[in-house]
Amino acid sequence: MITSAVDELVAISPRPEPRSAAVTDPDAVVIGAGPNGLVAANRLADAGWSVVVLEANAVPGGAVRTAEVTAPGFRNDLFSAFFPFTAASPVMGDLDLPAHGLTWTHAPAVLAHPLAGRAAAMLSRELDATVAGLDQGADGDGEAFRRLFADWTAMSRPFLDALLRPFPPVRAGAALTRTVGLTGLRELTRLGLMPLRRFVQEHFVGDQAALLFAGCALHADLTPEASGSALFGWLLVCLGQQVGFPVPVGGAGAITDALVSRAAHGGVDVRCGVRVDRIHVRTDQHHGSAGYPLPPLLPVLCAIQYETRREVAARRVRDCTQVACAAGWGGSAPS
Ligand SMILES: Cc1cc2nc3c(=O)[nH]c(=O)nc-3n(C[C@H](O)[C@H](O)[C@H](O)COP(=O)(O)OP(=O)(O)OC[C@H]3O[C@@H](n4cnc5c(N)ncnc54)[C@H](O)[C@@H]3O)c2cc1C
């Protein structure tokens, strides 16, 4: 979603004149230095904008951080820990984070569920190995998986574009329709509504397959009976087969480090320890509703949790249409 907001901004606003002082005179403010805020800042900087990012925490990264919290020398991911969506994301791919220090690594297997006295359910990056493992659970499950994965491979590019590129996915949606046809679209819609338990019963017999798909669906806090669980389980298993479940060398925080480093390279000013507590909006060019002088109109992108965003928005000046400035930046806004 944040990429849609960025593209919209860049499209509707004239490309700003090149600025030398990103710090005192930004073209846009991004609130939140989680991955979404940092991606937004990078994309705006790529489009020639000077950007300030305001982050409430003492360090950037949001839920993508690594820190020494157990024993000296041991660094743990504090929240997110594996990144198939990041690895598959066309938007992240465009940022070329490996050029800014990010190195991916993989475990020997993508994931496994041990079973007492029987072969573990295992997702391997080698398709034949996954197929062979599923066949140990029930003859034919491997081939069923091979068919599902072949369907995924054929549609993955437009599907991921539709999911991860700016919304609404007009071009990607058209490409997806061309690839899978109307019947395929109907099947995808059905998958989107289906509970995982039903999906597994329709395709597989053995426990191994059920465990692979259910374990992945549970990552989205969806039970196997919940509508939508089939889609998420299917997507994560197929992505696991296609790109693995990569982790950054050095931990999740290495993604943040690379995003910050790339942003800094583009002149973005990331300021930590600055909590935005309100956004002033106004219609006229010169004065806020209370008569305070405000700086020139300034786009603000909120890359923060929905609840916080509502809290901040609830405190904004009501009768206005254009965002003017964010408290915490520059100190020009009335407190
Ligand atoms: C426990 C956990 C495990 C997860 N595991 C995975 C995983 O393994 N793989 C995966 O791909 N995804 C995982 N996710 C999801 C992933 O981390 C999020 O999708 C991602 O962090 C969202 O990025 P964001 O930038 O939108 O928000 P966030 O990462 O939440 O960043 C928002 C930032 O905005 C700042 N902020 C908030 N309010 C303000 C304010 N008023 N002023 C200034 N700054 C503010 C916050 O301090 C924060 O730094 C996990 C999430 C959690 C919580």
The ligand as an ORCA input file, in Angstrom:
! r2SCAN-3c Opt
* xyz 0 1
  C       6.195    -10.581     16.140
  C       6.196    -10.371     14.646
  C       6.742    -11.341     13.818
  C       6.745    -11.160     12.436
  N       7.343    -12.114     11.645
  C       7.484    -11.875     10.315
  C       8.310    -12.731      9.528
  O       8.920    -13.672     10.023
  N       8.415    -12.451      8.194
  C       7.801    -11.358      7.634
  O       7.940    -11.158      6.411
  N       7.048    -10.507      8.371
  C       6.892    -10.740      9.686
  N       6.194     -9.850     10.470
  C       5.543     -8.719      9.813
  C       6.516     -7.587      9.487
  O       7.436     -7.389     10.507
  C       5.675     -6.337      9.251
  O       4.832     -6.611      8.147
  C       6.513     -5.108      8.952
  O       7.393     -4.802     10.012
  C       5.570     -3.937      8.717
  O       6.365     -2.813      8.432
  P       5.838     -1.337      8.667
  O       6.925     -0.433      8.266
  O       4.515     -1.181      8.046
  O       5.516     -1.250     10.243
  P       6.500     -1.413     11.483
  O       7.567     -2.390     11.206
  O       5.591     -1.654     12.639
  O       7.176      0.013     11.624
  C       6.410      1.138     12.003
  C       7.374      2.145     12.616
  O       6.655      3.353     12.833
  C       7.082      3.886     14.083
  N       5.996      4.732     14.592
  C       4.771      4.361     15.008
  N       4.067      5.443     15.406
  C       4.862      6.506     15.220
  C       4.692      7.915     15.447
  N       3.556      8.413     15.914
  N       5.725      8.745     15.175
  C       6.904      8.263     14.680
  N       7.110      6.948     14.461
  C       6.101      6.076     14.724
  C       7.298      2.658     14.957
  O       8.146      2.941     16.066
  C       7.935      1.706     13.964
  O       9.344      1.794     13.939
  C       6.170     -9.996     11.861
  C       5.621     -9.016     12.696
  C       5.639     -9.193     14.061
  C       5.078     -8.102     14.955
*
